[in-house]
Amino acid sequence: MPLVSCSGIQSALDPAGEEAGQVAMLFWAMVIGGLVIWAFMVALSLYASRWKRHPISEEAAGRVILWGGVAFPVTVLTALLAYALWLMPSLRPFADQEQAELRIEVVGSQFWWHVVYHRPEGPPVVSANEVRLPVGKRVEFSLTSADMIHSFWIPALGGKMDLIPGRTNRISLLANREGTYRGQCAEFCGTSHALMAFPAIAMAQSDFDAWLDARIGPSTGVEAGGDGQVLFLGEGCGDCHRVDGTPAQGTSGPDLSHMGSRLTIGAAALDNDAEMLARFIAHSASVKPGSQMPSYPDLSVDDLNAIAAWLKGLQ
């Protein structure tokens, strides 16, 4: 299939959101306009080199240059520019105009995402390295950075927006198709820039509300406790990570309160299962070079498995 690369979870040409649809429409309009100019110039070149065997007058040559080399491309390019300017308001809509009921705060750090859901009613819900949003409802994202410039981009849902330290930028997205898509940092930010990604899950409104309600309080897995929780706290993991319902209240690393329910770990570096969790804990420096999380290669296999099993149980 010749256009297989134009589809998928990280394709701007397979739109699943209103803004992404506008971006794709603009892209195809530009492609068609470019092809029209290219085809005209190729036909003109073939006519001059192969089909027109006799010289033409200076007056005729001037008309060809004026209409073919100036008027035609200027008309096409002006039409494309006008179309792009006409689309611009819908490419960057402000959520206030449609009274967005949900605001998602995203803070970028090397190399992970802090995510907080703010609803008009109820306490905020803290998460990390994953974004969920309801289908058919406009969502406002407020974006900033804790260290350097990052860029928030979910190609299937909309355009990109930079995260800049000391400044809050805004973007709003409206997903119109359920599914799991891939977001990515689109601004080079260090060694593991390519590993600073996140799943973006567009859900039915009822499923999204149920998911959000289930994460207001501590995970039921916290009550299991056991050796995994003791080891997690004993190794000082709670100094950087927060787990709601435990003494772990750190803020310099991702919130792990409902870690087990996420699709990936390490900002989409690995799939989320107990084996990958244990691997990431033991060898975070090699899995994600440049990250601030220390490795724990000296922990025994049993200890690693216990911590990983407890984290995976935080549903």
HELIX and SHEET records of a PDB file:
HELIX    1   1 VAL A    4  CYS A    6  5                                   3    
HELIX    2   2 GLU A   18  LEU A   46  1                                  29    
HELIX    3   3 TYR A   47  TRP A   51  3                                   5    
HELIX    4   4 GLU A   58  VAL A   64  1                                   7    
HELIX    5   5 ILE A   65  ALA A   71  3                                   7    
HELIX    6   6 PHE A   72  LEU A   91  1                                  20    
HELIX    7   7 ALA A   95  GLU A   98  5                                   4    
HELIX    8   8 HIS A  193  LEU A  195  5                                   3    
HELIX    9   9 GLN A  205  ASP A  213  1                                   9    
HELIX   10  10 THR A  220  ALA A  224  5                                   5    
HELIX   11  11 GLY A  226  GLY A  234  1                                   9    
HELIX   12  12 CYS A  237  ASP A  239  5                                   3    
HELIX   13  13 MET A  259  SER A  261  5                                   3    
HELIX   14  14 ALA A  274  ALA A  282  1                                   9    
HELIX   15  15 SER A  284  VAL A  287  1                                   4    
HELIX   16  16 VAL A  301  LYS A  312  1                                  12    
SHEET    1   A 5 VAL A 125  ALA A 128  0                                        
SHEET    2   A 5 TRP A 112  HIS A 118 -1                                        
SHEET    3   A 5 LEU A 102  SER A 109 -1                                        
SHEET    4   A 5 ARG A 138  SER A 145  1                                        
SHEET    5   A 5 ASN A 169  LEU A 174 -1                                        
SHEET    1   B 5 VAL A 131  PRO A 134  0                                        
SHEET    2   B 5 ALA A 197  MET A 203  1                                        
SHEET    3   B 5 GLY A 179  CYS A 185 -1                                        
SHEET    4   B 5 HIS A 150  TRP A 153 -1                                        
SHEET    5   B 5 MET A 161  LEU A 163 -1                                        
SHEET    1   C 2 THR A 264  ILE A 265  0                                        
SHEET    2   C 2 LEU A 270  ASP A 271 -1                                        
END                                                                             
